[in-house]
């Protein structure tokens, strides 16, 4: 499976891991929210993110990575 777009990779993640129940759907939500926030920050002018936004993104990234490590350990 390949995709040349980030959105395509996210769709593949959902299709292959979230929909079959291999990964909890909350991690899909984290992935989608984080990608959307990045899109806004990259392509809209004068976007301000707060420190709490940054802390939340870091915590989500840690949780996402932890879930993937746990999944990897089961295969």
MOPEMO-V738606 format. One record per residue. N is the residue number from 1. RES is the residue in one small letter. PSI is psi in whole degrees, -180 to 180 (NA if undefined). Layout:
BEGIN
<<N,RES,PSI> <N,RES,PSI>>
END
This chain:
BEGIN
<<1,x,134> <2,x,161> <3,x,144> <4,x,-2> <5,x,146> <6,x,-43> <7,x,-37> <8,x,-39> <9,x,-41> <10,x,-42> <11,x,-42> <12,x,-40> <13,x,-48> <14,x,-46> <15,x,-44> <16,x,-27> <17,x,-39> <18,x,-52> <19,x,-39> <20,x,-4> <21,x,14> <22,x,-32> <23,x,136> <24,x,142> <25,x,-17> <26,x,-27> <27,x,-29> <28,x,-44> <29,x,-44> <30,x,-47> <31,x,-45> <32,x,-45> <33,x,-42> <34,x,-42> <35,x,-44> <36,x,-41> <37,x,-40> <38,x,-41> <39,x,-45> <40,x,-48> <41,x,-35> <42,x,-34> <43,x,-5> <44,x,148> <45,x,145> <46,x,48> <47,x,129> <48,x,126> <49,x,139> <50,x,168> <51,x,-37> <52,x,-33> <53,x,-44> <54,x,-44> <55,x,-42> <56,x,-43> <57,x,-40> <58,x,-44> <59,x,-40> <60,x,-42> <61,x,-41> <62,x,-44> <63,x,-42> <64,x,-48> <65,x,-42> <66,x,-44> <67,x,-41> <68,x,-37> <69,x,-41> <70,x,-41> <71,x,-46> <72,x,-36> <73,x,-20> <74,x,-10> <75,x,NA>>
END
